[in-house]
Amino acid sequence: MASTEGASASPSQPLTLTQLAGLAGVSTATVSKVVNGRSEVGPETRALVEKLIAEHGYRRQRRQIRPTNVIEVAFHALAGEYPVEIVKGVQRVAHAKNMSVVISELGDRHTPPDRWIMAMLSRRPAGLITVFSGPTDNQRVRLATQGIPLVVLDPAGNPGFGVPSVGAANWSGGLEATRHLLDLGHRRIAMITGPEFALSSRARLDGYRAALDGAGVQIDPDLICQGEFQIQDGVIHTRRLMKLPEPPTAIFASNDGQAIGVYHGARELGLRVPDDLSVVGFDDMPAWRWAIPPLTTVHQPLTEMGATAAAMVITMAGGEPLQQKRVELSTELVVRESTAAYRG
């Protein structure tokens, strides 16, 4: 059994080599070898040390941020306005600290491939922000042992034990969007979700369900459509929904792209937005404000989310503790012209 002698740090604080060695019941030299990626450590011992680092963190000596330091931002995919809005916030904070920003793409993966992790480690950024993706437990250990702080922005899944993250109030956004349609008299309200694995998608769906339940409206499974945050989701699902014996009078889409797809699907069917079908999106991307009619949507503060993640990374890179590891920024319904009162 591993000894706990010498491991006096609080579980909420990163441990030193000596404290990790005490918990693992091995020598400080052995822990040092694991931390520095050396191979002459048995697999069971290595796994134990890496597990302890993942759970408690590893405290290196404080290092100062130099003007040449770089923040790396890794997106699962570079498409649309979503990454642009986030990068704006990261750059704003980084530039104020005389730091640069490097952008990476994970090839539409939500978990970085090991070859990408190796290349990123060789670049030695001051910190890493992953967006709608996140490293595995083993990859997080490698980041920690190399002293590279990590913040997960808009996590696709569980960001990991003690991993700092930044997100939006997705549940409240879904609730507010659906309540808006209920207040307009709609009762047949459909929803197009995002991918099932995504925390943000599930939270928006839960908010939708909570609003219907609070209004005493029975949830109809036929009105809930599984999507992937793609424009085509809106087109395909609008075609199906409007062929139901009792079609919806309003559709809540999980992002603005899906909402624009609903516009296209409605037009194909000879329906007018909002006269025949009210539509609400989510994100409030600048381009969709110019849609015809202008889109009612839930504003997600992507730029502020990027700025918050950058500030957290810089704080950790400077050796300072975070005041808050999980940050959730508020969303806000923006009412434009794509929603109208039910005229049944």
Buried (B, 14 or more C-beta within 10 A) or exposed (E): EEEEEBBEBEEEEBBBBBBBBBBBBBEBEBBBBBBEEEEEBEEEBBBBBBBBBBBBBBBBEEEEBEEEBBBBBBBBBBEBBBBBBBBBBBBBBBEEBEBBBEBBBBEEEBBBEEEBBEEBBEEEBBBBBBBBBBBBBEBBBBBBBBBBBBBBBBBBBEBBEBBBBBBBBBBBBBBBBBBBBBEBBBBBBBBBBBBEEBBBBBBBBBBBBBBBEEBEBEEBEBBBBEBBBBBBBBBBBBBEBBEEEEBBBBBBBBBBBBBBBBBBBBEEBEBEBBEBBBBBBBBBBEEBEEBEBBBBBBBBBBBBBBBBBBBBBBBBBBBEEBEEBBBBBEBBBBEBEBBBEBEE
